Amino acid sequence: MNLAIGYIMISVLGGALGQILLKKGMSSMGPLTLGIRNLKNVLLSMGLNPYVICGMAVYAIGTVFWLVALSRVELSYAYPFASLSYVVMLGAAWVLFKENLTVLRLAGTAVVCLGVLLVAQS
């Protein structure tokens, strides 16, 4: 079980780091709008952005660890741990992107942590 939790945590961190890289890449491109006329150019810009490429690769590696974890534990046990990415993302958004932390966001994240703790005890 401990090995599975290790795989899950690597998956959570990989997913979170992947999302951070994706956000960095997309922020560097400015606000985008999808339309029939610009779809090809937007997709090409995304696909050639180094942060987006790295973000997708890290996210994929996290997915591999998630799949290995799923081979070891029940989905109903593993899935709540995936919500720990909210905690990582909240901190990363605040530190790296200077996003606002509201009391409600912090409270919601605390509830998520409590839920994960309860599931881990089962």
N, C-alpha and C positions, 0 to 999 in steps of 0.2 A: 504494500500500500504506500509506503514512504517513497519508493521509487516512482510510483505513478504521480504522487503529489509533486515530486521534483519535475517530472515531465510537464505536468500541468503548469507549474510556475514558469518554466522556461517558455512554454507556449504563450502564457499571459504576457511575459516580458517581451517576447518576440513580436507578438501582435501589437503591443503598445508602442514599441520602438518603430515598427513598420508604419503605424499610423502617424507617429510624430514625423517621420521622414516624408510620408505622403503629404502631410499638412505643410511642411517646409517647402516642398516642391510646388505644391499648388499655390501657396501664398506668393511664391516668387513669380508666378505667372499672372497674378492679378485676378480680378473677378472675371469669370468666364460665363458665357451664355451659349447653350447648345441650340443649334438650329440646323435645318436641312442644308443650308448653304455653307456653313462653317464646320460641320461635324467632322469632316476629314482633317481639317487643319487643327482643330482642337484636340482630336485624338492623337494626331501625330505629335503635337507639342507635348502632350502628356507623356506619350510613349518614349520621347527622346529626352525628357527631363531627368538628369542624373539622380536627383532625390527621389523621384517617383520610381525609377528603376530599382534603386536600392531599397526603398520602402516595400515594394512588391516582393523583392527577394527575401528580405528579413521576415515579412509577413508569411511567406511561403514556408520558410524554415520553421517558424512558430507553428504553422499548421501541421507539419510533419510530427513535431513533438506532441501536439494535441491528438493526432491519430494514434500514435503509440500509446499515449495515456488511455485513450478510449478502449484499446485492446486489453487493458488491465483492470479497469474499474467500470462500474455502472455509469451510464450517462447521467442519471439523476443525482449521482454523487459528484461527478466531475463538472457538470455544467455550471453550478453556482460559483465554482472557483473562477470561471471565466469572467465573472463580473468584477473580479479584482482589478481587471484592466481599467475600470472606472476610476479606481483610486490612483493608479499610476498616471492615467491621463489627466486627472484633475491637477495633480502636482506638476506634471510636465507642462500643461497649458498655462499654469500660473508662472512657473519659472522661465520657460523658454519663449512663450508667446505673450507674456504679460497680460493674460486674460484675467478677468475679475473673478474672485472667489466670493460668492455670496453665502450667507448663513444657510439658506436652503440647500445649496449645492453641497456644502460641508455636512449638513445634517443627513441629506440623502446618501452621501457616501458612507457616513457612519452607520447608517441602517444596513447598507449593502455589506459592510464588514461584519456587522453583527450576524447577518444572515449566513454568511460564509462560515463564520465560527460555529454557528449552530449545526450546519450541514456537516462540517468536519468532525463534529462530535458524534455523528450518527454512525 
